[in-house]
Amino acid sequence: MRPLPAGWRSVERRGPDGAVDTEQRATPAGLLPLVPSEAEASRLGARYWRTVTRMSVGLARCRGDGDGVALRVLGRGP
């Protein structure tokens, strides 16, 4: 198994209903931010999830809330 890149973090949690939450982050050292602001990051994220929905022809559906994004298959959870 290859070592993880520096600054990589991955957390997985399983809820009482069996749903799995996964959070993955990479923090590059010494680089400028990829987006200039939190608002721009939100717009970029929303565009990404719209593209996921469109490219999967609606099979994967994304629903965002204040805590993140839930990815569902045909509108249903795992």
C-alpha contacts under 8 A as a table, 3 or more apart, distances in Angstrom:
res1	aa1	res2	aa2	distance
4	L	8	W	6.48
5	P	8	W	5.71
6	A	26	A	7.96
6	A	27	T	7.77
6	A	28	P	7.43
7	G	25	R	7.90
7	G	26	A	5.32
7	G	27	T	4.69
7	G	28	P	6.08
7	G	29	A	7.32
8	W	24	Q	7.52
8	W	25	R	5.81
8	W	26	A	4.34
8	W	27	T	6.39
9	R	24	Q	5.71
9	R	25	R	5.20
9	R	26	A	6.26
10	S	22	T	7.27
10	S	23	E	5.70
10	S	24	Q	4.36
10	S	25	R	6.43
11	V	22	T	5.78
11	V	23	E	5.24
11	V	24	Q	6.49
12	E	20	V	6.89
12	E	21	D	5.60
12	E	22	T	4.44
12	E	23	E	6.45
13	R	20	V	5.68
13	R	21	D	5.11
13	R	22	T	6.51
14	R	17	D	7.99
14	R	18	G	5.86
14	R	19	A	5.62
14	R	20	V	4.47
14	R	21	D	6.27
15	G	18	G	5.24
15	G	19	A	5.25
15	G	20	V	6.36
15	G	21	D	7.72
16	P	19	A	7.40
18	G	78	P	7.67
19	A	77	G	7.31
19	A	78	P	5.99
20	V	78	P	7.84
28	P	31	L	6.13
33	P	36	P	6.52
35	V	38	E	7.69
35	V	40	E	6.23
35	V	41	A	5.91
36	P	40	E	6.61
36	P	41	A	7.79
37	S	40	E	5.20
37	S	41	A	6.29
38	E	41	A	5.00
38	E	42	S	6.28
39	A	42	S	5.10
39	A	43	R	6.34
40	E	43	R	5.05
40	E	44	L	6.13
41	A	44	L	5.08
41	A	45	G	6.12
42	S	45	G	5.07
42	S	46	A	6.14
43	R	46	A	5.16
43	R	47	R	6.19
44	L	47	R	5.14
44	L	48	Y	6.21
45	G	48	Y	5.03
45	G	49	W	6.36
46	A	49	W	5.29
46	A	50	R	6.21
47	R	50	R	5.13
47	R	51	T	6.22
48	Y	51	T	5.13
48	Y	52	V	6.33
49	W	52	V	4.91
49	W	53	T	6.28
49	W	62	C	6.41
50	R	53	T	5.17
50	R	54	R	6.14
50	R	62	C	7.75
51	T	54	R	4.98
51	T	55	M	5.86
52	V	55	M	5.28
52	V	56	S	6.11
52	V	60	A	7.05
52	V	61	R	7.88
53	T	56	S	5.35
53	T	57	V	6.32
53	T	58	G	5.13
53	T	59	L	7.00
53	T	60	A	5.42
53	T	61	R	5.42
53	T	62	C	6.88
54	R	57	V	5.08
54	R	58	G	5.97
55	M	58	G	7.56
56	S	59	L	5.27
56	S	60	A	5.86
57	V	60	A	7.66
58	G	61	R	6.10
58	G	74	L	7.20
59	L	73	V	5.66
59	L	74	L	5.20
60	A	71	L	6.60
60	A	72	R	5.65
60	A	73	V	4.70
60	A	74	L	6.14
60	A	75	G	7.56
61	R	71	L	5.76
61	R	72	R	5.12
61	R	73	V	6.13
61	R	74	L	6.55
61	R	75	G	6.04
62	C	69	V	6.38
62	C	70	A	5.59
62	C	71	L	4.59
62	C	72	R	6.15
63	R	69	V	5.53
63	R	70	A	5.18
63	R	71	L	6.60
63	R	72	R	7.92
64	G	67	D	7.71
64	G	68	G	5.69
64	G	69	V	4.18
64	G	70	A	6.18
65	D	68	G	5.59
65	D	69	V	6.32
71	L	77	G	7.62
72	R	75	G	5.16
72	R	76	R	5.23
72	R	77	G	5.11
72	R	78	P	7.29
73	V	76	R	5.43
73	V	77	G	6.65
73	V	78	P	7.81
